[in-house]
């Protein structure tokens, strides 16, 4: 609506982007302190993240197909549960629409942060590892901020989920696009 290019918009957001690096490094401290939990739950973490990526991208692809969305618009919606930097990288490689992806990533993070705690309560999920993986794997950095309110373990698992979820989307997104959206 405002016809501001992404490059011009990013100049203003560059200051916030500078703060991402120290905050990401700060997430490493709780990860290190909970390494034993990561090792203990490694299989569940990897399998759960993989299945979440497959289900999420497949559902998005089916909805896009049902509503007759353009291929490039549909693939732009795929990486909504990964960080902005990863989402842009994935969409660039798949030749999607970056601006659509940015909006969807931010909206997903906010919705996860707002609705996540309510859903966790309704589903009676109290395990800090599960809470962290759910919020971080769905809501990326914003969800991780919410997970930190549940404690150090949830925050660490959410930080871990950001990276693992991103890697899963890198591999899953092109495959789902080729199979469902051809």
N, C-alpha and C positions, 0 to 999 in steps of 0.2 A: 504494500500500500504506500509506503514512503519512498520506494525506489532507491533505497540506500543499498549500495553493493556490499557484499560480504566483507570485502577487503576494507572498505571504509568503516563498517560496523566493527570489525575486529580491532581497528586502531584504538577505539575507545575501550574495548574489552581486554586489551593486552595487559592492562594493569592488574585486572583480576586473574588473568591467566598466569601472571608471574607468581601469584600466591599459591597456585596449584602445586608447584614443585615442592615447596617446604611442607605443605600439608600432606602430600603423598609420602614424603620421607617420614613425617611424624607417624604415619600409619604403620611404618615398619617396626616401630618399637613394640607395640602390642603384638604384632605378628611374631616377632622374635620371642617374646615372653610366653606365647601360647603355641610354640612350635610343636610340642608334644601332642597337642590336640589335632593339629593339622596332619601329623604323621598317623595318628590313630584313626582319623576319619578320612584319610586320603581317597580311598576307593569311593566312598559315598559322595565326597565333594566333587570328584571328577565326573562320576557317572551322573549325579544329580544335575550338575552344570551342563553336561552334554545333552541330557534329555530335555532340560529346560530350553536350551537353545533350539533343539529340533522342534519341540512343540510350539514354541513362540514363533519361530520363522514359518513353520508350516501353517499355523493358524492364520498368521498375517497374509501368507500367500493365498490361502483358500478364500479368505474374506476379500482380498483384492481381486481374485478371479471372479467370484460371485458378483461383485459390484462393477466388474468390467474396468478396473483401474488400468492405467497405462503401466507397462512393464517397469519403466524407470521410476515412476512414482511408487509402485509397490516395493521395489527393492530399497527405496529410500526409507521405508518404514521398518525394514528388518532389524537394524541394529539399535533399536530404541532402548535396550536395557544395558548398553555399554557406555563407557565414558565418551564424552564429546570427541576427544582426540581419536580414539579407536573407531568410533562411528563414522567420522569423516573419512578416515583411511579406508574403511571397508566400502563405504559408498563411492568413494573416488575410484577404487579398483573395479567396482561393479558398474561404474558410469551412471550412478543415480543422481538425485538432486540434493545437493548438500544443504541448502537452506531448509528444505522440508525435514531432513534428518535432524538438524539442529533444534528445530522447534519440537519435534517429537521426543528427542532425548531429554530436553529440559522438562517437558510436560510429564514424561514418564517418571523422572526423578521426583518431581513435586507430588504427583499422585501417589507414588510409592510411600513417600514420607508422610503424607496425610492419611491415606487409607490403610497402609501396611499395619500399623499398630492395632487398628480395629479388627482387621482380618485375622491377625495373629491371636488376638484375644478371643474372637469368635471360634476359631479353630482349636483353641486351648493349647497353643504351641508355646512352651515355656523353656525349652532347651536353648541355651545361649548360642550354641553352634548353629542350630537350625534357624534361629532368629537372624543371626548375622548373615548367614548364607542367603536367606530369603530376601532380606532388605538390600544387601550389597549386590547380589546377583540380579536383582530387578531394578533397583533404583540407583545404581552406581554410586557416585560420590554423595548425592543428597541422601540416598538410602543409608549410606554408611554413617552419615551424621546422625540419623535417627537411631541406627543400631548402637551407636556409642552411648546413647541414653540408657540402654539396657545393660551396659557394663563393658568392661575391657575385653572379655572373650567375644561377645557379640560384635563389638567394633572391629576386633582383629579378624574375625571370620568374614565380616562384610568387606574389609579391605582385601582379603584374599580372594573373595568372590568376584571382585571387580576385575582382577587380572585373569582369572580362570574363565570367567564368562566371556570376556573379550576374545580370548584365544579360541574358545569354542565357536563364537560367531564368525571368526575369520574363516574357519573351515566349513562350518555348516551352511552359512548364508549362500555361497555360490552353488552348493549342491542342491539345496532346496529350490533355489531360483531356477536351476536347470531342469529339475524334475517337475515342479508344479507350474511354473510360469512360462515354460518354453514358448 
